[in-house]
């Protein structure tokens, strides 16, 4: 049976949203690039209505901005934005890790181990011919790990505050600047957090996450001058 127009519109909007979100997080567009409804509608083969809905969600996520009469643009991240994001994560995410370790149980541990295994395999490939693909897999494993903890923290408030911070595009793209030893250090922290979750030791999880994020902050700032925004396509 054919889908109704409403179902088709919803599916088109969801597909456009997921694809555009991946592009924004991955740096496909440079900061400030205008996201125009008509060209995107042609690209996705759908009407402008589902594209408009997808863009609205991206604005709500903080990945794009909308100004009256100016259209929708890819969000620009200032030094203040970056500093604030790290500081907020260092305040909130250790608490989320504490809750997750206390509440997650075997399901959380299984997800964290799967993420760690994926990250380890990807790090092994860094520096080889498919190094760019490997870094993409490191990014995805890192995202899976942090979101798994957030999922099992069981706090909708924490989720609403941390979701977009974890996927902040400029920080995600900075993975391409890190040395293999720095990626391995991050994986080591992830494994320590997994042990804390396995032991259901919330305080240990809080302390390890705090260290992990502080090290991530200093690592990012060390490489900050090397960062070059991605060009729009």
C-alpha positions as CSV (number, residue, x, y, z in Angstrom):
1,X,0.0,0.0,0.0
2,X,1.3,3.4,-0.9
3,X,2.2,5.8,1.9
4,X,-0.1,8.7,2.5
5,X,1.2,12.2,1.7
6,X,1.6,12.9,5.4
7,X,3.7,9.8,6.0
8,X,5.8,10.6,3.0
9,X,6.4,14.2,4.2
10,X,7.4,12.9,7.6
11,X,9.8,10.4,6.2
12,X,11.3,13.0,3.9
13,X,11.7,15.5,6.7
14,X,13.4,12.8,8.9
15,X,15.8,11.7,6.2
16,X,16.7,15.3,5.4
17,X,17.2,16.1,9.1
18,X,19.4,13.2,9.7
19,X,21.6,13.8,6.6
20,X,21.9,17.5,7.3
21,X,22.7,16.9,10.9
22,X,25.5,14.5,10.0
23,X,26.8,17.1,7.6
24,X,26.8,19.9,10.1
25,X,28.4,17.8,12.8
26,X,31.0,16.5,10.4
27,X,32.0,19.9,9.0
28,X,30.5,19.4,5.5
29,X,29.5,23.1,5.5
30,X,31.6,26.0,6.8
31,X,30.3,28.2,9.6
32,X,27.8,30.8,8.4
33,X,26.8,28.9,5.2
34,X,23.2,29.6,4.3
35,X,21.0,26.5,4.1
36,X,18.5,27.3,1.3
37,X,15.3,25.4,1.1
38,X,14.9,25.2,-2.7
39,X,18.3,23.7,-3.6
40,X,18.0,21.2,-0.7
41,X,14.5,20.2,-1.7
42,X,15.8,19.5,-5.2
43,X,18.8,17.5,-3.8
44,X,16.6,15.3,-1.6
45,X,13.8,15.1,-4.2
46,X,11.1,16.3,-1.8
47,X,9.1,19.5,-1.4
48,X,10.2,22.5,0.6
49,X,7.8,21.8,3.5
50,X,9.8,18.8,4.9
51,X,13.1,20.7,4.3
52,X,11.7,23.6,6.3
53,X,10.8,21.2,9.1
54,X,14.2,19.7,9.1
55,X,15.9,23.1,9.2
56,X,13.7,24.1,12.1
57,X,14.9,21.1,14.1
58,X,18.6,21.9,13.3
59,X,18.0,25.4,14.7
60,X,16.4,23.9,17.8
61,X,19.5,21.7,18.2
62,X,21.7,24.7,18.1
63,X,23.5,23.6,14.9
64,X,22.0,26.3,12.8
65,X,20.6,29.8,13.3
66,X,17.6,31.5,11.9
67,X,17.2,35.3,11.6
68,X,14.1,37.0,10.3
69,X,14.6,37.8,6.6
70,X,18.1,36.3,6.6
71,X,17.3,32.6,6.3
72,X,18.9,29.7,8.1
73,X,22.7,29.5,8.4
74,X,25.2,27.0,9.8
75,X,26.0,28.0,13.4
76,X,29.3,29.9,14.0
77,X,31.2,28.9,17.1
78,X,33.1,31.7,18.8
79,X,36.0,31.2,21.3
80,X,33.4,32.0,24.0
81,X,31.1,29.3,22.8
82,X,33.9,26.8,22.9
83,X,35.0,27.7,26.4
84,X,31.5,27.7,27.7
85,X,30.7,24.3,26.1
86,X,33.7,22.7,27.8
87,X,33.0,24.3,31.1
88,X,29.4,23.2,31.1
89,X,30.3,19.7,30.1
90,X,32.9,19.5,32.9
91,X,30.1,20.5,35.3
92,X,27.3,18.3,34.0
93,X,28.8,15.2,32.3
94,X,30.6,13.9,35.3
95,X,27.2,13.9,37.1
96,X,25.7,12.1,34.2
97,X,28.5,9.5,34.3
98,X,27.9,9.0,38.0
99,X,24.2,8.4,37.5
100,X,24.8,6.1,34.5
101,X,27.3,3.9,36.5
102,X,24.8,3.5,39.3
103,X,21.8,2.8,37.1
104,X,23.1,1.3,33.8
105,X,23.9,-2.3,34.7
106,X,25.0,-5.0,32.2
107,X,23.3,-3.3,29.2
108,X,25.3,-0.1,29.6
109,X,28.6,-2.1,30.2
110,X,27.9,-4.1,27.0
111,X,27.4,-0.9,25.0
112,X,30.5,0.8,26.4
113,X,32.6,-2.3,25.6
114,X,31.3,-2.4,22.1
115,X,32.2,1.3,21.6
116,X,35.7,0.7,23.1
117,X,36.3,-2.2,20.8
118,X,35.2,-0.1,17.8
119,X,37.4,2.8,18.9
120,X,40.5,0.5,19.4
121,X,40.1,-1.0,15.9
122,X,39.8,2.5,14.4
123,X,42.8,3.8,16.2
124,X,44.8,0.8,14.8
125,X,44.0,2.1,11.3
126,X,45.1,5.7,12.0
127,X,48.1,6.6,9.8
128,X,47.3,4.1,7.1
129,X,45.9,4.8,3.7
130,X,42.3,4.9,5.0
131,X,43.3,7.1,8.0
132,X,40.5,9.7,7.2
133,X,37.9,6.9,7.4
134,X,39.5,5.6,10.6
135,X,39.2,9.0,12.3
136,X,35.6,9.1,11.3
137,X,35.1,5.8,13.0
138,X,37.0,7.0,16.1
139,X,34.5,10.0,16.2
140,X,31.5,7.7,15.9
141,X,32.8,5.4,18.6
142,X,33.4,8.3,20.9
143,X,29.9,9.6,20.2
144,X,28.4,6.2,20.9
145,X,30.3,6.0,24.2
146,X,29.2,9.4,25.6
147,X,25.6,9.1,24.4
148,X,25.4,5.6,26.0
149,X,26.3,7.1,29.4
150,X,23.8,9.9,28.8
151,X,21.1,7.4,27.8
152,X,21.5,5.4,31.0
153,X,21.8,8.4,33.3
154,X,18.0,8.5,33.1
155,X,17.7,12.2,33.3
156,X,15.8,14.0,30.5
157,X,17.1,17.4,31.8
158,X,20.7,16.3,31.4
159,X,19.9,14.9,28.0
160,X,18.4,18.2,26.8
161,X,21.4,20.1,28.1
162,X,24.2,17.8,26.9
163,X,23.0,16.3,23.7
164,X,24.2,19.1,21.4
165,X,27.3,19.9,23.4
166,X,28.6,16.3,22.9
167,X,28.2,16.8,19.1
168,X,29.6,20.3,18.9
169,X,30.9,20.4,15.3
170,X,34.2,22.2,15.9
171,X,35.1,19.7,18.6
172,X,34.1,16.7,16.6
173,X,36.3,17.9,13.7
174,X,39.2,18.4,16.0
175,X,39.7,14.6,16.1
176,X,41.6,15.0,12.8
177,X,44.3,17.0,14.5
178,X,45.1,14.5,17.3
179,X,48.0,12.2,17.4
180,X,47.6,8.5,17.8
181,X,48.9,8.6,21.4
182,X,46.3,11.2,22.3
183,X,43.5,9.0,20.9
184,X,44.8,6.1,22.8
185,X,44.8,8.2,26.0
186,X,41.1,9.0,25.4
187,X,40.4,5.3,24.9
188,X,42.2,4.5,28.2
189,X,39.8,6.9,30.0
190,X,36.8,5.2,28.3
191,X,38.0,1.8,29.5
192,X,38.4,3.2,33.1
193,X,34.8,4.6,32.9
194,X,33.6,1.2,31.7
195,X,35.2,-0.4,34.7
196,X,33.5,2.1,37.0
197,X,30.1,1.2,35.3
198,X,30.8,-2.5,35.7
199,X,31.5,-1.9,39.4
200,X,28.5,0.4,39.7
201,X,30.9,2.9,41.3
202,X,29.3,6.3,40.6
203,X,31.9,8.4,42.4
204,X,34.7,6.7,40.4
205,X,32.8,7.3,37.1
206,X,32.4,11.0,38.1
207,X,36.1,11.4,38.8
208,X,37.2,9.7,35.6
209,X,34.8,11.7,33.5
210,X,36.0,14.9,35.0
211,X,39.6,14.0,34.3
212,X,38.7,12.8,30.7
213,X,37.0,16.1,29.9
214,X,39.7,18.3,31.4
215,X,42.3,16.4,29.4
216,X,40.1,16.8,26.3
217,X,39.9,20.5,26.9
218,X,43.6,21.0,27.2
219,X,44.2,18.7,24.1
220,X,41.7,20.8,22.1
221,X,43.3,24.1,23.1
222,X,46.8,22.7,22.3
223,X,45.7,22.0,18.7
224,X,43.3,25.0,18.4
225,X,45.6,27.0,16.3
226,X,45.9,24.1,13.8
227,X,42.2,24.0,13.2
228,X,40.9,25.1,9.8
229,X,37.2,25.3,9.2
230,X,35.9,23.0,6.5
231,X,35.0,24.5,3.2
232,X,31.4,24.5,2.1
233,X,30.5,22.4,-0.9
